[in-house]
Amino acid sequence: MTPKTLTCHVESVEDLTTDVFRVHLAGRREAIAHAPGQYLELKLDEEIWVPFSIANAHVDDGIIELHVQHWPERSNSARLREILVQAAQLTVRLPNGGCVLDTHSRRPLTLIAAGTGFAQMKAIVEAALANDHPGPIRLWWAVKHPRDLYLESLALQWVAEHTHVEMHTVSEESDSGLSTPPGVTRHVGRIDAVLAEVLGDVSGEDVYLSGSPGMVYACIDTLAPLGLDPERVFSDVFAYAPRVPLIPLPDDPAESVPLAPGERRAEDDA
């Protein structure tokens, strides 16, 4: 689909935590059609367009959901928050991005997100469930602290209602008072290190990653010896921060990239 520029109405702005808020935009149903995993660009002024993952699968209801990370100390972030709260209408450009769910594939899904990268994975999970994907669908969500799992209740609902959905949370800090419902596994540490410790063969799986380039490539380097298929791994990072080769050859390892938490969308840089 060719990106289109259009005007959307701001339907609601809702705080999910002190750092993350959810925005619902409304537009013409046919104009905001998008594939699960794509993103839009929001116009701040004549020269600045800010990208955000579209956090809901398209269901022809004219609604787009965004998850925005708010950094009060950053001027662009504060300005973005003010615009979203006060503006009745916004100019957006969509759809963008090639990291989309392959609805024809029936391979197991491994979805790995950092921070508000959950937004992209939410759209992919919704579309997979609507498409009767047989699973398993394994969601890995990496955050600094468990309180940053800003929509964990929704993920727990998926797990409770669909036996083929699993959830793994990975936090750098622990919380001994956190419950662990059935179908959920809690981990403490860095996402790449936890994956190396827990995962086995991934050669038959479709893998989707959403996070910073450091996080994505650290995870790929972990998954490569486990049989990761370079034709079945997807991330927007490959488009804006490509690495060649994507999967390092055994005798030519890629230069390590420091792991950085958070999703790649502009809410992290605003």
N, C-alpha and C positions, 0 to 999 in steps of 0.2 A: 504494500500500500504506500502511495506517495504521501509524504507529510503535507498536512494542510494547516493553514493558519486560521483560527477562529476565535470567537469570543465565547467565554463560558461565564455562567453566573456562580457566585460563591454561595453555596447552599448552607454550609455549616463549617465552623472551626471548633474543634474539640480537643482539649488537653487530655492526653493519655497518661503522661507522666509530667514531671516538672520540666523535662527536657525534650519531649516528643509530643507533637500534636498532629491530629488527623484533620484533613481538609476534604470536603466533598464539593465537587464542581458539577454543574449541570450544563449540558449542551445538546445540540441536535443529535439524535440517536445515530443517524447514519454518518454524521461527521466525526464522531468520536470513537468510531469502531477501531479496535486495535487487537493485536494478538497477545496472548498471555505471556508476560515477560517484557513487553515493550515499555518505553518511557515517553514522556512529553517534555517539552521545553516551555517554561513560563517566562513571559516577557516582563522584565523589571523596568527597562527604559529602552531607548532606541538602539542601544548597542549591547545590552546585556540580556541574554536568555539563560535561564537556569534550569538544568535537567532534573527531573524527578521520576522515579519509578512509578508506574501506574499500579496501584496496589489491589486492583480488583480485575477479575476476568470480565470480558465484555459479555453482557447479557441483554443488550439492546434496551436498556432502561434509561439511557441518557446521562448516567452518573459515572463520574471518575473519582476515585479515592486516591489521596496522596498521604504519605507519612513524612513529616518534616522534623528533622533534628534541629533544635533551637539552641544556639550558642549565644547567650546574652552579651558576652564580652566582645563578640565580633559584629562590627557595624553592619555588614551586609545581611547578617542573620537577623539582627534587630529590625532592619528595614524591611526584610522579607516578611517577618511576622506582622509588622504594622500594615503592610500592603494587603496581606491575606485577611486580616481581621477587619480592615476598614473598607476595602474595595467591594463594590457590589458586582463588578465584572472584571475579568482578567483575560488577557490575550495569551493564547497557548498555541503551540505548534506540535502536531502529532499525526501519526505515530512514528516513533523512532526506535531503532535498535533491532539487532538480529538475534539476540539471546531469547528465543521464544520456545515454548513447549512444542515438541513434535507430537502432535495429537495422533499420528499414525503409528507411533512406536508403542509397543507393549513391554518394553524392557523395564526392569526395576528402576525407580527414580531415587537418586541421592541428591538432595538439595542442601546446599551449604551456604549459609548467610551470616554476615556479621552486622550487628547493629540494626539500622533501618534497612539493610539489605533484605530483611524479612518482608518488606513491602513487595518486592519482585517475586519472592517465593510464595507469598500469599496468593498472588494472581495465578501462579503456575499450579499450586495445589488446588485452588478452586476449579480451574479449567480441567485438571486431571480427574477430579472427582466427578465433575459434570460429564466428562467423556467416558466414565466407567472404566478408568484405568485399573487393571487388575492388581497393581502393586507388586511388591511392596513399595510404599512411598516413605522414604526416610528423610525427615527434616532435621538438619543440624543447625542450631542457632547459637552463635558465639557472641558474648557480651562481656563487658568488664565486670559487672556485678549482677546478680539475679534480679535486682529491682529494675534493670534495664530491659527485661523481657516484657515490653510494654503492652503486647497483646497476647500474652501467654494463654489467657482464658480461651481465646479463639482456637489456638493450636490444641489445647486440651480437649476442646469440643470435637475437633477432627478426630483425635485419637479415640475418644469415647464412642463416637458414632461410626467409625470405620476401622475394622480390625486390621486392615492392611496398611494403616498409617502409623508410623512410629515417630516419636519426637526425642531428640537428644539436645539438651542444653549444655553449653560449655561456657563457664564463667571463669574469669581470672581470679575472682575472689569468691570465697565460699559463704554459705549462709546455712548454718546448722538447723535453723527453724523451718527451712523450706520443705514442703511436702513433695512426695514423689508418687503421683498417681500411676495406675497401671498403664503400660504403653509408653512411659516416659523414663528416660535415663538421664541422671545428672552427672556431669563431669566438671572437674576443676582443672584449669590449665590453659595452655594455648591451643587453639583449634587444630593446628597442623600436628602438634605433638599428640593430642588426644586421638586424632584420626589414625596416626601411625600405631598407636597402642591398641586400638579397638578394632579397626576394620581388617577384613580379610580380602579375598579376591573380589575385585570390582570390574572385571573384564567384560561382564555381560550387562553392565548398567549404563544408563544415561545420567550424566553428572552435570548439575547446574551450580554455578558459584556466583555469589554477589557480595562484593566487598572491595577493599582497596587492592591495588595491584600487588602489594607485598603479601597480603593475606591470601589472595587468589593463587599466586604462583608458589607460595609456600605449601599450600594444600595440594597443588598439582604435583609438586616434587615429592610429596608424601605418597600420593596415590599412584604415581608412575610405576614404582616397583610392584604395585598390587594389581597390575594389569589394566590400568586406565587406557581406554581406547581414545586416541586423539581425535577421531572422527565423531565421538559421542560425548564430548565435553564442551560445555557452553558457558560463556561469560561475556558481558559487555567489555570487560577489561581487554579482551583480545583485540578489540577495535581501536580503543583509544590509548592503550599502553601495550602494544604487541611485543612478544618475546619470540625470538627465533634461535633455536627450535623451541616450539611450545613445550614439548617433553624432552628434556636433555638426554643426549646419548650417554650410555654408561661410561664411556671414556672421555666425555666432554661435558662435565656437569655445568649447569648454568650458574652464573654468579648469584649468590644468595641475595635476596631482597628483604630488607627488614620488615617484619610483620607490623602492620598498622591496623588498629581496630577501626571499625566503622564502615559504612557503605560508601560506594563511590559517588553517589549522587551529590548535587551541589549543596544539600543541606549540611554536609560535613565541612564544606569549605566556605560556606556563606558567612 
